[in-house]
Structures are given as structure tokens and as C-alpha cells.
Amino acid sequence: MQAVEISSFGAPDVLRLGARPVPVPGVGELLIRVGASGINRPDVLQRMGHYAPPPGTSDLPGLEVAGVVEAGDAAAMAQAGLAIGDRVCALVAGGGYAQWCVAPVEQCLPVPAGFSDIEAASLPETFFTVWSNVFDRGRLQAGETLLVQGGTSGIGVTAIQLARAFGATVIATAGSDEKCRACLELGAHHAINYKSQDFVAEAKRITDGKGVDVVLDMVAGGYVAREVECLAEDGRIVIIAVQGGVKSEVNAGLVLRRRLTITGSTLRPRSVAFKGAIARALRERVWPLLAAGTVRPVIHSTFAAADAAQAHALMESNQHIGKIVLTW
């Protein structure tokens, strides 16, 4: 099969189209003939040598795919209500940039009715991440306010839509007026241009001084201290990436007085059972919203697999709104 390989760590042009054996599914797994592969920030970090795959995982990049089930553990598939020939999308720990990919059955979901492979491949990584961090770890409830840092990223467009669908008020930050307009069109109630506005002051103004209940933070670094300042009592910050650095200095007095929580997580190394539980929650709570069109995938660009380097260069430019997807 063809696969996108990392020839050496470095810039986007280290990505090469190579040949690999078709993987063989094991117990609890199935084999997908891939139609499309989603691109995510962790793929970029892996290409640069900053994010090694978990032990025992394919060295190929790629955390989400969509396609057709070609083989697999019959008992596990039957238990999950899946069969050979079904169209599925899947979250994987690696190996997604390839024409065939093995995935744990528990981490597979049916392609929503009417969705293309491109649309379906854009779902798993962001939807699993947002559900796990905003709703499970961040405990966002209807009537609360969510601040999304980076509202036009793949994670951001998903967080905006899901939070709004479940009854939260959504404030999103973005780096241009155009991106702020896109956030509003996606359902954010308010959008803050962080290059021309102070998001702390704006968040306090929007909430009449109360502050926000949950912050979804993909920046970390110096942002954490500022986010602590704009949290409401019993507020929660959930860190899912550290694009702004790993060190923060926060006002511990505010944390104490307002009973704040600062937490975070990475999804890739978690167990199949953990991810399977998220998949079941998504199938029950979110997949109906996708089928109804209440929540929708946002695709910025597609690239042929041979042009994966161009796709990574676009992601690093931060000029995209929504997802970037490879096609096979």
C-alpha cells in the first residue's frame, strides 16, 4: 500500500509517499480501506520529532481516518454492530496516513448518513478531544460560559458547535476579524480578536464581571495566568496543547479564593477502553446532531496524499479555518 512516511524529522518536505505492507488486524481490531485521512497538530509535532507515537503504534503519522471495513475481528465487530463493507470513521494512535489502516473496533463510529469520507475523516480527533476535555474533564453544563482559545482551529470549530448545541454560551478567540466572523457564523455568541483586544477584559465585560466557567486552552504558557483572571468562581481551565510554552506563573490566591481548577490531558496514549467510552458517548449524544445537521464538519482544504507536505505547510501557517484532509 501507499503511505506517507516521515523520512527524517524536520520541515514539511520530509514527508514522502512510500510503500508499506498492508497491516493485519488483531484481536479487537478491524482493517479500513482508507478514503480520507484527517490532519491534526500532533501530526506536525510528530514530523518535527516532538511527539513520538505510543509504544507498539505505527510510526506513520495520522490519528483519524474514514473508509470501508475490509476485515477484522468478527466477534468484536458484531458486538459493536459493525460488519465488513460498512463505512466507518476511526480514531487511531498512528498509521492514519495510509491506504489501509488498522483501528480498534471500540474506536470506530459509523459514517453519519450523507457524509463523504472527507467529511467523516475530519470528525474523530476533534470530536473525541472536545467531548473528553470540555464535557467530561471540564464538566461544561447548559447555562455556563465556555471560552475557546483558537476558535477557527479544527478543535475550535468543533468546541463552538458542540457547546452551543448543548446550551452553553460560547466566547471564541481568533487572530483576525475574518476568523472572528467565522466563529460567529459557526455559532459562537461572541468573538474576540486577541491581536487587537484583551481577551481577559473582553471576557469579563461580556459576562458582566462574573467570568467564564470553562476555558479550553490550546496555548498554555503565559495564557494560563490570564485565563485564571477571567474565570468565574469554581471555574475550570482545561489545557490540551502547549503551543505557547510549558511554563506558567499563576496567581495562586485567585485559585484558592475562587476554587478554581487547572487541568489538562492528552488523548493519544490513553487506553482503548477509555477511548471506547468516549466513542459510545459520541454515538449516543453527538452523532444524532451530525445526522440532523445541527453540528457540521468544517473542511478548509483537501490535498492528495502525495501532497501531504503542502497540507502540513498550510497547517503551520495558521491560515486555515476548520480541518485539512488528505485523500487517497
Secondary structure, 3 states (H helix, E strand, C coil): CEEEEECCCCCHHHEEEEECCCCCCCCCEEEEEEEEEEECHHHHHHHCCCCCCCCCCCCCCCCEEEEEEEEECHHHHHHHCCCCCCEEEEECCCCCCECEEEEEHHHEEECCCCCCHHHHHCCHHHHHHHHHHHHHHCCCCCCCEEEEECCCCHHHHHHHHHHHHCCCEEEEEECCHHHHHHHHHHCCCEEEECCCCCHHHHHHHHCCCCCEEEEEECCCCCHHHHHHHCEEEEEEEEECCCCCCCCCCCCHHHHHHCCCEEEECCCCCCCHHHHHHHHHHHHHHCHHHHHHCCCCCCEEEEEEHHHHHHHHHHHHHCCCCCEEEEEC
